[in-house]
Amino acid sequence: MTFPQANPPPVRMHENEVDTGADLVRRLLAAQCPRSQSQFPQWADLPLTPVRSAGTDNAVYRLGDALSVRLPRIGWAVDQVEKEHAWLPRLAPHLPLAVPEPVFRGEPGEGFPYPWAVHRWLEGENLNADTLADPEAAARDLARFVLALRHLPTPPDAPRAGRGQPLATRDEGVREAVAALGDLIDGKAALTAWERALRAPEWKDAPVWVHGDLSPGNLLFQSGRLSAVIDFGGLGVGDPACDLMPAWSLFSAGGREVFRAALAADVPLAVGEALWERGRGHALAQALMFIPYYLHTNPVGVRGARQVVAQVLADEKSRS
């Protein structure tokens, strides 16, 4: 889960995270990238700039003008390299927005324990509910992306989406997070909203493709219009409700209703109501569990997560 901010402070490391740095990246590039092939320039000699964000799973460096280097920072993100390398080229031609293009897959080395990747650089900026110039256009564009992904064929070897599992699988984590947060949030209201989401009927149809983390930091805008979706580490098949999370993490009430209406045009109303409830539950669960884990290491992400909680609880209150 990532949240945008201009020039955010760097995320402090957790004890289980692996450190990276420009020197390490240059060593990896020099040792592994095939300089002898004309399609691979001498990458290790190109300018290398850390990309500062509130992202938590990967460290990203811009390499020259056209490339980025992406290194997992923690064990649970390691399989994302292979997943993106295998599936993004197959899905990209069928999607209405730009997505990352894998160029090279690196192996552990130079003291770095994980596989890593080089992608084409995608231009754009992160926006949020306060900075969206046209939230209704953004809502419609994002809905088109969600629906296009949802309708792609799901082959037998498609990966399962971690956040595409039944909402009840997150119940223990949510309750632990609420207890850990104490007076930082309205725990009673949060649990009321959470339990309403749990009562929504589960997804009974065949699993569909989901991005899994359509947070503001994974959406790129150019000239105010949504242009690209990045970070497909959560890609897989499952319940599409998890891809409704931007209704509360990116949009305020007006954009949220446009997003919902655009999605409802594709889904029968009864199923749409259940999807929406579960989507709200996923947004709340993700934000609640984020806050205590990153409370002292990722202030930008925590602030964004608290805004999501506030949006969900305001939404819940409006229905009372």
C-alpha positions, 0 to 999 in steps of 0.5 A: 500500500503506498500513498503519494506525497511530494518529496516524501521522507524516506521509509525507515527500515524494519528489522526484517527488511533488506537494505539497498543503495545506489552502490549495490544497484550499480554492482548488480547491474555491472555483474549481471546485465549483458553489456555485449548485447546491443539491446542492453546499454552499459546500464551501470554507467547511467545516472541512478536516482532513488525514487522516494515514496511511501512504498513498503515492499520494494526499493525503486531506482530510476536508471537513466531516462528510460528505465527503473530498477526494482528490488524487493526489500522484504521476503514476502515481496520476492515472488513479485519479480517472477510474477510481473516478468511472467504475466505483465507482457501477457496482460498489458496489450488488453488493458486501457492504461499503461503498465510496467514493461519488464526488461531484465530479471536479475538474480541474487548477488553482490550480497543482495539475497533476492531476485530483482528486475529492470522495467521501462520507466513510466512517466507520471505523478501520484495524485490523491483526493485533494489534488485530483483535477478531475476526480470524475474522469479519474473514477471512470478511467480507473473503473475501465481498467478494473473492468478490463482486467476483470474480464481477461481470461484466467488460465489454470496457472494464473496466480492466486491473489492474496487480497482476492481471498474471502474477507474473513481471512483478514478478521484476526489481523483487523481485530488485532490492529484495532486493539493495538491502535487503542485511542488512535482511532474510533475502534468501536466504529471501525469494528462496526464497519468491519462487521458489516463488511463481513456480513456481505455475501462472499464471491461465488463466481469464478475467480477473476484477475485483480491488481490487488493494490490500487492505492494512490501511490500505484496510479500515475497521472499525466496532465491530470489524467490517469495514464498508468497503473504500476506495482503488480505485486498483488496481481492474481485471480480471486474476488474482485472486491479488493480492487474497489479499495481506491473508492476510499483511498483515492476518491472522496464522496463525489468521485466514489459515487462515479466510480461505483456507478461505472462499475455497476454498469458491468455488474448486476445490482445485487452482486454489486452491493455485495462487492461494494461492501466487501470492497469497503471492508478491504480498504478498512482492513488494509488501512487498519493493519498498515497503521500499527506495523508502520506507525514509527517508520512510515509517517506518510503511509500512516497518514494516508492509512488514517485518511482511508479509515476516516473515509470509510467511517464517514461513509459508514456514518452516512448510512446510519 
